[in-house]
Amino acid sequence: MQRAADAGCSGGEGQGGPGSAATAAPASGGAPRVLRAQHGPEPGGDAASTARRPGNRLHTFALSVPFPSPLEADIACGSLAPDAEPHPGAVRKELTVSGSVLAVRWRADDSRLLRISIINFLDQLSLVMRTMQRFGPPLSR
């Protein structure tokens, strides 16, 4: 399943792509566990990064969530993609699926809005994962 970034899920280039800032692995109970995090502007930036006021920096965060199968990663992405950002101009979120890995990348000028977006996403991800565990593995499409 491929859809445009920001509007849904799209195929990716690997687990989080180049410059991934965080990686998640299942912990006891099936919840993702963050293994590593880095902060800093992304190489090359984008048009928004050049239009910012001096002193502001672009904050980025990436998360890779492994699933038992590509189908489950695709189902999770489809469930999470419709949730629009409350501040679409201030926070940009992209979801991609590569194999059995769901990768999410955020970009924001405001670290507080970035944090709120990540927390809200993790709450939704937790609900999706618990639901998938409760109903068992999906049947092939």
C-alpha distance (Angstrom), angle and dihedral (degrees) to the residues before:
residue distance angle dihedral
M1 . . .
Q2 3.78 . .
R3 3.78 127.1 .
A4 3.77 132.3 161.8
A5 3.81 117.1 -79.9
D6 3.83 115.2 -99.3
A7 3.81 90.2 19.6
G8 3.78 92.3 62.1
C9 3.76 142.0 -52.7
S10 3.76 127.0 -26.1
G11 3.77 136.0 -178.8
G12 3.79 113.2 -89.5
E13 3.77 138.9 -153.9
G14 3.77 98.6 -116.3
Q15 3.74 139.3 -53.9
G16 3.77 102.7 -18.1
G17 3.80 95.4 -30.5
P18 3.76 126.5 -113.7
G19 3.77 114.8 -23.7
S20 3.79 95.3 18.8
A21 3.76 109.4 -179.3
A22 3.78 101.4 -159.9
T23 3.75 139.7 19.2
A24 3.78 126.8 -158.6
A25 3.76 129.1 -156.5
P26 3.77 129.1 -176.8
A27 3.79 112.6 -90.1
S28 3.77 127.1 -168.5
G29 3.78 107.9 -54.3
G30 3.82 91.9 29.1
A31 3.81 95.9 -88.2
P32 3.82 117.0 138.3
R33 3.81 117.5 -105.4
V34 3.81 119.8 -152.8
L35 3.79 110.0 -127.3
R36 3.79 103.4 179.6
A37 3.79 138.0 5.2
Q38 3.77 134.0 -171.7
H39 3.78 132.3 -179.8
G40 3.73 130.6 -152.3
P41 3.75 144.1 95.3
E42 3.77 117.6 -60.3
P43 3.83 117.3 -110.1
G44 3.77 111.9 -98.0
G45 3.80 93.1 9.8
D46 3.78 120.5 -154.9
A47 3.80 138.9 -100.9
A48 3.81 91.7 -78.7
S49 3.80 92.2 55.6
T50 3.80 92.2 59.6
A51 3.82 92.6 47.1
R52 3.82 94.8 56.0
R53 3.78 123.0 108.6
P54 3.80 116.1 -96.3
G55 3.80 110.6 -87.8
N56 3.82 94.6 29.1
R57 3.74 115.7 107.8
L58 3.74 132.1 -163.0
H59 3.80 112.2 -108.8
T60 3.80 117.3 -150.9
F61 3.78 132.7 -174.8
A62 3.79 129.2 178.7
L63 3.78 129.3 -168.7
S64 3.82 128.9 -170.4
V65 3.79 117.4 -161.6
P66 3.83 117.4 -169.4
F67 3.81 118.7 -147.7
P68 3.81 128.9 -167.1
S69 3.83 91.5 -110.3
P70 3.81 140.8 12.4
L71 3.81 89.0 -114.1
E72 3.81 92.0 58.0
A73 3.83 91.3 47.8
D74 3.80 89.1 50.8
I75 3.83 92.2 48.3
A76 3.82 91.0 49.7
C77 3.80 91.3 48.8
G78 3.79 91.5 49.3
S79 3.80 90.1 50.2
L80 3.80 94.5 48.2
A81 3.82 100.7 38.7
P82 3.84 98.2 73.9
D83 3.83 91.6 62.3
A84 3.80 102.8 102.4
E85 3.79 121.2 -150.8
P86 3.82 113.0 -104.2
H87 3.82 88.2 -137.5
P88 3.82 103.2 36.2
G89 3.80 94.4 172.2
A90 3.79 94.2 48.0
V91 3.82 100.9 42.1
R92 3.78 126.1 37.5
K93 3.81 119.4 -164.8
E94 3.81 125.1 -173.0
L95 3.81 124.9 -170.6
T96 3.80 122.2 -162.7
V97 3.79 134.2 171.8
S98 3.79 122.1 -147.6
G99 3.77 113.2 176.8
S100 3.79 107.0 -51.1
V101 3.83 94.8 -19.1
L102 3.78 125.2 98.3
A103 3.81 109.8 -155.1
V104 3.79 123.5 -165.9
R105 3.80 125.9 -172.2
W106 3.79 125.8 -171.3
R107 3.82 128.9 -167.1
A108 3.80 123.8 -173.6
D109 3.79 141.1 154.1
D110 3.81 92.1 -146.4
S111 3.81 114.7 64.0
R112 3.81 92.1 -160.3
L113 3.82 92.9 56.5
L114 3.81 89.4 45.0
R115 3.81 90.7 53.6
I116 3.82 92.0 48.8
S117 3.81 91.3 49.6
I118 3.82 92.7 49.7
I119 3.82 92.9 47.7
N120 3.81 91.8 49.2
F121 3.81 90.8 48.3
L122 3.82 92.4 49.8
D123 3.81 90.0 51.4
Q124 3.81 90.2 52.4
L125 3.82 91.9 44.2
S126 3.80 90.0 52.3
L127 3.81 90.6 52.6
V128 3.83 92.2 48.4
M129 3.83 92.3 48.6
R130 3.82 93.2 47.8
T131 3.81 90.3 48.9
M132 3.81 92.0 50.0
Q133 3.82 90.9 48.4
R134 3.80 91.7 47.7
F135 3.81 94.1 53.1
G136 3.81 96.4 37.9
P137 3.79 130.4 -130.0
P138 3.80 115.7 -23.2
L139 3.77 122.7 -109.3
S140 3.80 115.4 -112.2
R141 3.78 114.8 -87.9
